[in-house]
Amino acid sequence: MEIRKFVRSILVISLLSFVITSCVETDGSTGSGLIPDDYYISLHKAEFDVPVQMKMSDNIRTNASAYAIIGSVNDPDFGMTESAAAFSFIPANNSLSYGDNPIPKSLSLFITGISSHAYSDRDNFIHQNIYVHSLNSGIDSLETVYNNSIKAGDYDSAPLNIGGGNVFFGSNPDISINLSLDYARELLAATEDEREDRYTFMKRYNGLYLRTDPVLSSYIGGRLCYIPMTQSLGFSSSMGLSLTYWHVDSDIPDGKDSTLFYYAYSLTNVNNITHSSASLESDNPVGPIFLEGIAGIKPYIDFSEIKGSVDTWAASNQIDLSKVIVVKAELLLHYDAPDDYSDLPRFYPETIFLNTLQKDRDSEDKYRYIPIEDILIYSDPSGGVISNLNRSKELYSFNISSHFQRFIKGELTEDDLRAWVMPNMILSDNNGQAMGFAIENMIFHKIAFFGANDVKKPKLILTYALSR
């Protein structure tokens, strides 16, 4: 019944439109004179093959991360990926005196709210041995910034765990790890100045390093665990130390037990992530083109390699590139869909985009990956990122119109010409307001794109106008 009413309404509106418009005389000269007679615009389309390389995206910034990431994943194509986490810690109360002759009774590292990203469902509850090490050098918030900033010699090889590593199964989001009383004695030796000034304290006690054993090389799978580094005045409420000790002072000559708390300092932490996929790097891959998460192998496009094709196309069609107006430039990367579609949300991010390596504004010798400006097309009014994953067509599409316009005009810098395809995310402040876009550098992703030798090879579809 409702459908019939809707149809009748449409008919009434159509008849009214006919009656009204039939009473108006058409003036064919309307709009004339607005565009000069010698100025014409015509729309055209062109299609280009895009040469895509595979290149490592190492030196990914993982400092001041929202999560400390530990664990490992072994993949048949990428090999082993391992993540460890380094962090500073500070006293929860910097005004307490430790009393006279404090004697440690226990020291434990507590971790709460652990979440995980498993390679497959069977890996949700595999066991992982967690080790805690003391750092030999501090975490410099300006220098210790990359996924590979920490080397083996930067932490003590002997773990602080009493009895070796502690087993984590993933079924419980919390774990408590008993640590060496020798390290507790070191903490109780802090001077008054060191207790009262967090930076002086962190200079003496460099921090801790968390790692796990890698999964067996014969095992395909694994899990990465995520520990929240929630920032509240620099403290993480999810990870810290609890130290119980006996002491005496003038008020309690017989002595008593007291407890000290230390919290992870969320402003100085870094994830140390290693990949084994460098052997996949290729200037001309003959098979699939892979995108690996975090700092692994990525599709890489050098726009200078496209220039020859564009110049040849322009010359053969007698096109003056200076007169080309880019209406839309769309890059298409078709992926080889996984056999198990439950792997799509696990490994395929909603938004990936072109990112270039640019010099950091805060440091002349540091660089960071930044999405090209066209990513703004994919932002919605609420501050989120609109997906460019098309599941029905099994492809990712990239609207890079302004970037390509600058390219054909010769306005791109050397750094702008080189682009990695990476997952991207929105950056928000504490109130949820969008602040900008950045690479997503925490999840183990895996996408296999069709390469140059496939029917669904990487393409750039150009819709353009010519002025003359």
N, C-alpha and C positions, 0 to 999 in steps of 0.2 A: 504494500500500500504506500509506504514512504517513497519507494522508487518511482511509482506512478506520479505522486505529487511533485517529485523532483523533476521528472521529465516534462510535466505540464508547465512547471515554472520556467524551464528553459525555453519551451515553445513560446510562452507569453513574452518573455524578454526578447526573443528573436523577432517576433512580430512587431513589438514596439520599436525595436531598433530599425526595422525596415521602414516603418511608417515615418519615424523621425528623420532618418537619414535620407529618405526619398524626397523629403521636402527641402533639402538643402542643395543649392546649386554648387557644383564642383568647380573650383578655380584651379586650373592646371598650372598656373604660374606661381602658386604658393611655394616659397622657399627659393625661388630663382634669384640669382644675384648674390647669394650668401657664399658660394664657393667660386673662386675665379675660374674663367673659362679654360685657362691653361693648367689647371690643377686637377688631376684625376687620381683616384685611389682605387686599386683593385686588389682583391684578396686571392691568395694562392696558397698551395701547400707543397711542402717538400719533405722528403724522408731521407735520413742519413743513418748508415750503420755507425755504431759507436764502439770504437776499440776500448775494451775494458781489461785492465790488468788486475793482478792480485798482489797486494802489498801489505806488509805488516803495519799496524797502527800503533807501534810501540811508543813509549813516552806519553802514555795517557795519564792525565792528572787524576790521582785518587786520594789526594790529601783533603783533610777536613770533611771526610765522607759522612753521609748520614748513617752508614752502617760499617761496622768492622766485619770483613768477610774472611772466613776461613773454610778450607775444604779443598777438594780436588775432583776433577772430572776427566775421564779418559774416553776419547772419541776415536772411532776408526779412521777418520780423515784428518783430524787436527792433532791427534796424539794427546799428551797430558797437559792439562791446565791446572795450576795450583795457585791458591791464594792464602796468604798469611796476613796478619794485621799487627801493626805497631801503634802504640798509644802512650801518651804521657798520663800521669796521675798526680793528684794533689790532695792534701789533707782536707777533710770535710770541715774541720774546725781548726783554724790556724792559731788560736789563742791558748790552746791547752798546753800545760806543762806535763812532761812525761813522768815527773816525780824523780826520786833518787833511786839509782841502781835498778832500772826497769829490767825485768826478766821476761822474755817472750814465752807464752804458753801455746799459742796457735796463730797461724796466719793462713787465710784462705782468700781465693779469688772467687767472687760470686758473679754469675752472669745470668740475667733473666731476659725473657721475651725473645728467645732465639727463634727465628723463622728459617726456612730453607727453600732452596730451588734444586729439585732433584732431576737427574738426567731422565729417569723414568719412574713410574709409580713404585717399582720394586726397590728403588733406592731411597725411598722416604725414611726408612728405618735401619739402614745399614749402620754398622758401628764405625766410629771415627775416634782415633786416639788424639786427644788434645794435649799439646805441650805448651808450657809457659817458660819463656826465657827472659833474662834481663838484657836490656840493650846496652851495648858498649859505648854508644854515642847518642846524643840527644836528637830529637826530631825538630829540625829547623823548619818553621812554618813557611819560610821563603825558599828553602833549598830542597827539603825532603818532600817533594810534591808529586813525583811520578810513580807509576806502578812498579818501576824497577829501581827506585832510589835506594833501597836497602839491599846490601850485599851480605854474604854469609858471615863475614868478619865483623859485621855491625851488631851482632848479638852473641851472647855467651852460648857456646855449643851445648853445655850441660843444662838440662831443664831444671827449673825450680820445683817441679812437682815432687811431692814425697812419694817414693815408690815408682817413679816413672810417669808415663802418660795416664790421663783419665779418659775413660771410654764414654763417648756420647752417642746415643742411639737415635736421637731425633724425635722420640715419642714424647719426651718431656721438654718444654721450652727453657727449663732452668737447669743450671749445673753449678756445683760448688767444688772448687779444686784446692786441696790442702797444699800449701807451699812451705819451702824450707824455712826452719827457724833461724838459720844463719842469715837469710835475707831479712827476716823480721828484726834481728839484732841491728842490721845496717839501718833499717828504718828508724829504730829507736835511738840511733846515734845522731839524729838530725839536730842541728843547733837551733837556738831560738830564732836567729835570723832566717834560717832555712825554713823553719815551720811557719813563720809569719809572712814570708814573701813567696808566692807560688812560683815565680820565675827562678828565684834562687834555689828553691826546692827542686824544680825540674832540671836545673843545671847539674845538681849533684846526683839525683836519681833520674837517670835518662828515660826510664819508662820500661814497658814490657812488650814482649813479642809473642803473639799467639800463632801456632801453626798446627797442622795435622799431618799424619802420615798420608802419603799419596795412596790412592787405590792401587791394587795390583796391576801391573802392566798388561796382564793377560785378561783383565776384567774390563768390559765395556760398560761405562756408567759412572756414577759417583754423585756427590752432593756438595753444594756450597751452602754454608750456614751464615746467617746475617744477624749480627748483634746490633741493636739500635744504639746509636750514639746521640741520643736526644739532647739537644742543647738547651740548658737552663742555666744561665750565667756561667756557661762553660762546663758545667757538670753533666756527665751522663748518669742517669738514674738506673741504667740497666747493667752497669759493670763497675766493679770497684773491689777494694780490699777491706777485709775485716781482720784487725790485729788485736788479740787479747793478750794482756801482759800483767804481771804482778809487780807492785812497786810500793815504796814507802815514801813518806814525806813528814814534815813537822806535825801535820794534823792527824796522820794515821801511822804512828810509829810501829804498829804491829803489821802494817801492810795490807793491801787489798788488790783485787783484780779490777782492771779497767779495760775498756775496749776503744780502739781508735778506728775510724773509718777514713778511707781514701777513695776518691771517685776518679774514674777515667776523665781526662780533660778533653772534651770533644773538639776543641779548636786545634789541637795538635795530634792528629792521627793520620795514618796513611795505610792503604792496602797495598801489599807487595804481591804482585800477580805475575806469574811466568807462564809462557805459552811454548808449545813445541811445534808450532805450525809454520815456522819460517821457511821450511823446505818447500812449501806450496807457492812461494812467491814466483811470479812469472810475468814477463812483459807481454807474452802472447799465449795465454792458456788455451790448450786444445780441448779440454773437457769442461766440466762445470766451473762456474765462478762462485767462490764461497764467500759468505759473510760470517765471520766468527765474532762472538761477543767480546766485551771488555777490550783488551788491547791486542787481540789476535789479528788474523788475516782478514782483509777487507777488499771489496771491489774498489778499484782505483782508476780514475779517469783523468788523463792529461789532455786538456782542451787544445793544447798546441798540436796534438795528433789529429784533431778534427779539422783543423784549419785548412789542411790541404784539400780535404773533401769539399769544404764549403767554398774555397776559392775556385776549384774545378767546376763545381755546380754553377757558381756565379758567372764564370767565363763562358761556359757552354750555353748558358741561357741569356747571355748579354745583360747581366744584372749588375747594376752599380750598388755595391754593398752599403754605400753611404746613404742610399735612398730606401733601404729596407727597414720597415717598421715591424718589429716582432709583435704579433698579436698574441701568440701563445707558442712557447717551446716546451714540449713535453718529452721527458725521458722515460722510456718504458723498459723495465727489467722484469721479465717473466721468470717465475720460479718453478722448480720441479717439485710439485706438491708431495708431501710425505705420504707413505702408504697408510699410516695411522693418523687420522685427522685430529686426534687428541694432542698430537705434537705441535699443531699450529699455535695454540695459545702458549705453549711451553717454550717454543724456540723462535717464533716469528713475531717480532715487535709490531705494534700498530703503526708506528711512524718511523721511517728511515729517510735520510736526506743527504744531500751533498754537504760535506764539511771540509773546510780548508785549514791548513796549519798556519796560524798567524802569530807574529811576535807579541808577547805579553806586554800589555801597557805598564805593568808593575815591575817588569824585569827585562832588561835588554837581552839577556842570554837565555830566556825561557820562552817557550811557545805553548800555545793551546789550540785545540781543534774547535773551530767555530762554524756553525751552520751558515750557509750563504743566505743573503737577505730574503730570498724568495720563500723561506720557511714561514714568513709572516702570513702567507696565503693560507696556511694550514692552521692558523690560530682562530678559535671561536670567541665570541664576545665574553664568555665566562672565564677566559684565560686558559682554557685547555688546548690540547693539540688535536686537530682533526686527523683521523687515520688516512694514510695514502695506500693502505693495503686493500686490494680488490680481490676478495676470496673467490668470487664467481669466475673472474677471468684469470685467476692465479698470477697476479702481477702486482708490482709496486709501480706507481706512476709519480713522476716528479715534475711539477710545474716550475721551470727554471727560466721563465720568460725574461725577466730583467737582467739576470746573469748572462743569458745568451745575447741579449741586445748589447750589453757592454762588451761581450766577446767579439761580435762581428764589427764593432766600432773600434776595437783595439784598445779598450780602456782597462782591461784586466791586468793586474800585476802578475809577476812570476808566481807568487804564492797563490793568487786567485785562480790561476790556470790549473793547479793541481788539487784534485778533490777526491776524498775518500767517502764511500757510502757507509754511513753509520746510523745506528739507532739514535733518536733524539727525544728529548723531553723538555717540559716547561719548567722553569725555575720560578718559585713562588716565595714570598716573604712569609712571616709568621701569621699574617692575616689572610693568607691564601691569595694575595694579589700577584698577578703575573709580573715577573721582573725581566724575563727574557728566555732565551732558549739555550740549551747546552747539549752535549752528547750524553747519552745514557751509558755509563761505564761500569755497571755493577752486575748485569745479568749475562749468563752464558747463553748466547743465541747461536743458532745454526741455520743458515739458509743456503740452499744450492740453487743458483740462477743458471739459466741456459746461456751457453757461451756463443762465441763467434761462429762455430761450426754447426749450430743448431738452427732449425727453422725459426724458432722464437728467439732469435738473437737480439741483443740490446739495440734499441732503435731510438732515434730522436725525431719526433714529428714536429715540423715547423709550419705554423700558420703565420703568414706574413702579408703585409701590404706594401705596395710600391708607390712612391710619390715621384712625379716627374713633371 
